[in-house]
Amino acid sequence: MSVKELLDLLTEEAKVYRKNSVNSINRNSHMNNSVGKCSISQDDVDAILVDFINHIGVRRWVDYGLYTRDLK
């Protein structure tokens, strides 16, 4: 799998994940440091997803250029 294919795959999975991301974070609070109900916004989740995917690209010398609007 090429880096571009990996980034495309991560983007498609992020689009699916983001729809229930806040609920997933709260449901899995035993696996993270949130206490009780997490107050993270969808905008924050989107920003983290995009930043992480772009970070993976940069670490592999690819300027992927993913924006939060691309997740919608």
C-alpha positions as a LaTeX table, in Angstrom:
\begin{tabular}{lrrr}
\hline
Residue & $x$ (\AA) & $y$ (\AA) & $z$ (\AA) \\
\hline
Met1 & 0.00 & 0.00 & 0.00 \\
Ser2 & 1.37 & 3.39 & $-0.96$ \\
Val3 & 1.38 & 6.34 & 1.44 \\
Lys4 & $-1.31$ & 8.04 & $-0.67$ \\
Glu5 & $-3.49$ & 4.93 & $-0.49$ \\
Leu6 & $-3.01$ & 4.81 & 3.28 \\
Leu7 & $-3.96$ & 8.47 & 3.67 \\
Asp8 & $-7.02$ & 7.99 & 1.46 \\
Leu9 & $-8.05$ & 4.96 & 3.53 \\
Leu10 & $-7.61$ & 6.88 & 6.78 \\
Thr11 & $-9.68$ & 9.74 & 5.37 \\
Glu12 & $-12.54$ & 7.43 & 4.38 \\
Glu13 & $-12.48$ & 5.76 & 7.79 \\
Ala14 & $-12.41$ & 9.18 & 9.52 \\
Lys15 & $-15.55$ & 10.18 & 7.59 \\
Val16 & $-17.36$ & 7.14 & 8.98 \\
Tyr17 & $-15.92$ & 7.46 & 12.49 \\
Arg18 & $-16.64$ & 11.19 & 12.91 \\
Lys19 & $-20.42$ & 10.65 & 12.79 \\
Asn20 & $-20.36$ & 8.91 & 16.19 \\
Ser21 & $-17.00$ & 10.09 & 17.46 \\
Val22 & $-18.13$ & 12.02 & 20.54 \\
Asn23 & $-20.35$ & 9.11 & 21.64 \\
Ser24 & $-17.48$ & 6.70 & 21.01 \\
Ile25 & $-15.09$ & 8.78 & 23.10 \\
Asn26 & $-17.59$ & 8.86 & 25.96 \\
Arg27 & $-18.41$ & 5.16 & 25.66 \\
Asn28 & $-14.72$ & 4.30 & 25.78 \\
Ser29 & $-13.83$ & 6.69 & 28.59 \\
His30 & $-12.20$ & 3.78 & 30.42 \\
Met31 & $-9.55$ & 3.87 & 27.65 \\
Asn32 & $-8.84$ & 7.61 & 27.78 \\
Asn33 & $-8.36$ & 10.31 & 30.40 \\
Ser34 & $-11.82$ & 11.86 & 30.20 \\
Val35 & $-13.74$ & 11.73 & 33.42 \\
Gly36 & $-17.49$ & 11.39 & 33.11 \\
Lys37 & $-19.03$ & 12.79 & 29.97 \\
Cys38 & $-16.46$ & 14.33 & 27.62 \\
Ser39 & $-17.34$ & 17.85 & 26.51 \\
Ile40 & $-15.38$ & 17.79 & 23.25 \\
Ser41 & $-17.16$ & 19.36 & 20.29 \\
Gln42 & $-17.53$ & 17.86 & 16.83 \\
Asp43 & $-15.38$ & 20.71 & 15.48 \\
Asp44 & $-12.61$ & 19.71 & 17.89 \\
Val45 & $-12.84$ & 16.06 & 16.89 \\
Asp46 & $-12.74$ & 17.02 & 13.20 \\
Ala47 & $-9.67$ & 19.18 & 13.80 \\
Ile48 & $-7.88$ & 16.36 & 15.62 \\
Leu49 & $-8.71$ & 13.79 & 12.93 \\
Val50 & $-7.50$ & 16.08 & 10.13 \\
Asp51 & $-4.38$ & 17.10 & 12.00 \\
Phe52 & $-3.50$ & 13.48 & 12.75 \\
Ile53 & $-3.99$ & 12.32 & 9.16 \\
Asn54 & $-1.97$ & 15.26 & 7.80 \\
His55 & 0.70 & 14.54 & 10.42 \\
Ile56 & 1.05 & 10.98 & 9.13 \\
Gly57 & 1.45 & 12.35 & 5.60 \\
Val58 & 4.10 & 14.89 & 6.58 \\
Arg59 & 6.08 & 12.24 & 8.46 \\
Arg60 & 6.21 & 10.33 & 5.16 \\
Trp61 & 7.01 & 13.38 & 3.00 \\
Val62 & 3.49 & 13.77 & 1.56 \\
Asp63 & 1.66 & 17.11 & 1.66 \\
Tyr64 & $-1.81$ & 15.56 & 1.79 \\
Gly65 & $-3.62$ & 18.85 & 2.46 \\
Leu66 & $-6.71$ & 17.43 & 4.18 \\
Tyr67 & $-9.18$ & 19.99 & 5.54 \\
Thr68 & $-12.01$ & 19.47 & 8.01 \\
Arg69 & $-14.50$ & 20.24 & 5.23 \\
Asp70 & $-13.20$ & 17.15 & 3.43 \\
Leu71 & $-14.60$ & 14.93 & 6.19 \\
Lys72 & $-18.18$ & 16.01 & 5.54 \\
\hline
\end{tabular}
